């Protein structure tokens, strides 16, 4: 496996720690987290306010992390 970006590694670490620290990062975990991030990104595209451009930037970050996790 290639090394993850700090953002992607942080997401994986949080997921593992949320489970009580038991388990490990697996391709299945990566796929599940990527799917959850993509679902969150879809919901954020419906967001309309003065901060729309910031929301779009956040969506792009979530999708980038999801892409990275899926590539593992």
Protein Blocks (a to p, Z undefined) as FASTA:
>chain_A
ZZddfklmmmmmmmmmmnoopacddfklmmmmmmmmmmmmmmmmmpccfklmmmmmmmmm
mmmmmmmmmmZZ
